Amino acid sequence: MPSPLPSGPGTGPAPEAPEEPLDATCAAAWRLSIRAHALLLRALDAELRAAHGMPLLTYDALVQLSEAPGRRMYMKELAAALVYSTSGITRIVDGLERSGYARREPDPCNRRATLVALTEEGLAALEAAWPTHVRGVRRHFARHVGAGQADTLAEVFGAVVDDQEGRPCPEAETGCG
């Protein structure tokens, strides 16, 4: 009998493993989503580094800051937006500061909190890198996705994100697993 996913061969069942393995289509979708995610991140990161000397993580941080009110976010908010630990975000912000893309500012209302502010240099770097990133997303992802598929992917990944971030979501069917 095949091992249940996501534990995989040789690792034994997960603590709350289902009694039955995922069906073949769901298992393939799961495995392909992991591989596609890793390959897309690698390709997009390589393109940004080659064209702008900017890792994808830096680009993502600049996007998050540019979309925040006042182009400022608390360190904790930026960590959550990037799906990083609050301790790991320190290294990211250190790099943003070294590049001149952002600066730390004390919160005038709470001296224990630190804001990260996007600088003009950071905004300019984001604006310069944006066309490269969009071309990459089109080339490596969007050209493979039809309009109906995009709606389905947005719905599926939106539900996963909502569930993982603890937001209430409508009662789901049992799905493919």
Disulfide bonds with the S-S distance in Angstrom:
Cys26-Cys176 1.76
